[in-house]
Structure formats: structure tokens, C-alpha cells
Amino acid sequence: MSSLKGGGKAGKRGRQAGAGSLSRSQRAGVTFPVGRIARFLKQGGYTKRVGAGAPVYMAAVLEYIVAEVLELAGNAAKDNKKARIVPRFIQLAVRNDDELNTFFGSAIIASGGVLPNINAVLLPKKKKYRLRGRSSETAKAHRG
């Protein structure tokens, strides 16, 4: 019989001896800094109290949005045969995606430029090639 109260094994719930400390980011499995986000939430004056899960959730959301934007910007850079992501490619990625465009709203990306767009009214009208006074068969023979 065990002499411990509760009948459990020693060290079942606690950390193992010699185990290194884990950051909250490592525990949550995210790359973004959970501790820093928690500090900013506390210092920002948004509320008197900040729960333990709020900075973890916010770090995960920020990480997802950044990954999404970087993936689309990388595709835009690859389309333009460039290896480096510049603000122009971020702008193209955000403005060509409907959901990211609404999320970013009226945000201005510095050195991003604008989307290439020419109104159809401003484009030159296409001219139809037609010979007057000849039948369609004669016109085909004349062209080719």
C-alpha cells in the first residue's frame, strides 16, 4: 500500500525534475510571443483584467493572418519572378484576396502602389477588318 494521501504516484501532476522551463508560446504551440502580447494587453488599458487564454488566442490569430498574407505575397513575388517579398507584393496579395481586402479595409501599405486597373471605356475600340463591296468568300481569299 502507498503511504501517500490520495493513492496517486509521486510527481504525477508536477513537472519532471530537471525539465527546462517552457514559455507560454511553446506550451501553446505558436511562434508569436504570448508573453509580450499579454504585456501589451495589460499595459494598453483595454480592460482591468486579462485572462490567461486571451493572449494565447490573439497570438494564434495574428500568426494565422501573417502566414496567410506571406503565402499570398510569396506567390505574387514568384509570379513576378522575384525572390524577395517587397511591400508591392504584399499590396497585390491583400487587394486581390476578397477576405483580406475587407479585413485590411482602408489600411494603407507604404510603397504598395495600386492595383493595375484600366477602365474598359478608356481602352481603344477594336476595329473590325472588312472589305467593302466584296462577298465574304472573296474577302477571305484576299486576306489569306
Protein Blocks (a to p, Z undefined) as FASTA:
>chain_A
ZZbehhiaehklmccehiacddfklmnopabdfklmmmmmmmnomambdcfklmmmmmmm
mmmmmmmmmmmmmmmmmmnopabdcfklmmmmmmmpmklmmmnmmaccehkbpaddddfk
lpccddddddehiafklmmmmmZZ
